[in-house]
Amino acid sequence: MPNTNPAATPQGVRSQNERQILWLIRRNGPMPRAALAQATGLSAQAVTNITRELIAAGLLDAGGERRRGKVGQPLLPLALAPEGALFLGLKVGRRVAELVLVDFAGRIRQIRLLPHAYPHPDAIRDFAIAGVAEILAGLTDAQHARLAGMGIASPFYLWDWAEEMQPWRGRDLRTELAEALDLPVWLENDGSCACGAEMMFGTDELPQDFLYFYIAHFAGGGVVLEGRLRLGPSRNAGAMGSYPVPGGRQVLDVASISVLEAALGGDLPLDDADWQVPPAIAREWLDESARVLSHAALGAVAVLDLPLVVIDGAMPAALRAALVQGTAASLAAMRHHGVTLPEVRAGTLGRRARTLGAAALPLGAGFLPGGSFSAPRPGRDGHETRDARPRSRDDR
């Protein structure tokens, strides 16, 4: 097994300045040292020293294509080294569990799936243990040493889903897997993880503040303020699926894939390309979903003055685009005097958002300024007053 002493792993000694530089390159792509100095406010010599340390640690790659500056020698961009660190991610879904190995550049190296009628904690635990053993067996010793831990993306209150889910009551999957695997393990709500993944791996520029909806079997979401995913005292902030809407219902009672499946009379395929939804059923679901999403979004924007609403989900891109368009139109038609309406935009990760978000938990804890899912934009100093609460074996 890999050495899990934090001081011996790549993430154990990263300073805030190192984390800031790694974050800038993660979000902007390869950057020369001069651009890093300008974005961070650090001196050119400080950036040179820091990036040398990061290259020596195997976290940055100096082999990118040279860029010609205005004067003088070509600028050599620094890129993330994919082999710099490796992360495991486990998503507990209503119909399928996913286990992935993700590299430092955010690419999924391996994936394993466990379909189920309902997720059972014993089955999920055994699947994760067996899957991790298989993944580790295929790694070199050097890759073992770069494994930073596992993150779990799971809905909270699983036992509220159905009678079949009662075995989840009182179970602590994080602790069970941390002990079985002898790895640091983090766990957060799956909607929060999906939102964090959009921050970390998404391909669009994002403002410092935004609201996020993730539409899967049930709807969920997250909220980002001042560049940090807000988790709240119970780790459940931004639970947009639970937002109350007119008629005594919640968002998840309307804008969920389970509602669409009920209208169809059966489960939709796990592969988006195989979806066949009659136009009339799709239109009714889209109209109702857009109505409740706009209601929830307007409430959040009125309280927090958010400039952007992101909608993503486990659905085909065309259906997601129609939902975004419908939500924007419904928002514009609502009475909103005194409120500046936000932009409504599609997310960029789709079905893999929650799984990538799970793997992003150890990545963020070790390599982001301020800890997990803290993402300051260029020009900010990246220093936070407190880190996100760790969830590893060592904090029990």
Secondary structure as GFF3:
##gff-version 3
##sequence-region A 1 396
A	DSSP	three_ten_helix	6	8	.	.	.	ID=ss1
A	DSSP	alpha_helix	16	28	.	.	.	ID=ss2
A	DSSP	alpha_helix	33	40	.	.	.	ID=ss3
A	DSSP	alpha_helix	44	56	.	.	.	ID=ss4
A	DSSP	beta_strand	60	61	.	.	.	ID=ss5
A	DSSP	beta_strand	79	80	.	.	.	ID=ss6
A	DSSP	three_ten_helix	82	84	.	.	.	ID=ss7
A	DSSP	beta_strand	86	92	.	.	.	ID=ss8
A	DSSP	beta_strand	96	103	.	.	.	ID=ss9
A	DSSP	beta_strand	108	115	.	.	.	ID=ss10
A	DSSP	alpha_helix	121	137	.	.	.	ID=ss11
A	DSSP	alpha_helix	141	145	.	.	.	ID=ss12
A	DSSP	beta_strand	147	154	.	.	.	ID=ss13
A	DSSP	three_ten_helix	158	160	.	.	.	ID=ss14
A	DSSP	three_ten_helix	163	168	.	.	.	ID=ss15
A	DSSP	alpha_helix	173	181	.	.	.	ID=ss16
A	DSSP	beta_strand	185	189	.	.	.	ID=ss17
A	DSSP	alpha_helix	190	201	.	.	.	ID=ss18
A	DSSP	beta_strand	210	215	.	.	.	ID=ss19
A	DSSP	beta_strand	219	225	.	.	.	ID=ss20
A	DSSP	beta_strand	228	229	.	.	.	ID=ss21
A	DSSP	three_ten_helix	240	242	.	.	.	ID=ss22
A	DSSP	beta_strand	244	245	.	.	.	ID=ss23
A	DSSP	beta_strand	249	250	.	.	.	ID=ss24
A	DSSP	three_ten_helix	251	253	.	.	.	ID=ss25
A	DSSP	alpha_helix	257	264	.	.	.	ID=ss26
A	DSSP	three_ten_helix	272	274	.	.	.	ID=ss27
A	DSSP	alpha_helix	279	304	.	.	.	ID=ss28
A	DSSP	beta_strand	308	313	.	.	.	ID=ss29
A	DSSP	alpha_helix	317	333	.	.	.	ID=ss30
A	DSSP	beta_strand	343	346	.	.	.	ID=ss31
A	DSSP	three_ten_helix	350	352	.	.	.	ID=ss32
A	DSSP	alpha_helix	353	367	.	.	.	ID=ss33
A	DSSP	three_ten_helix	393	395	.	.	.	ID=ss34
###
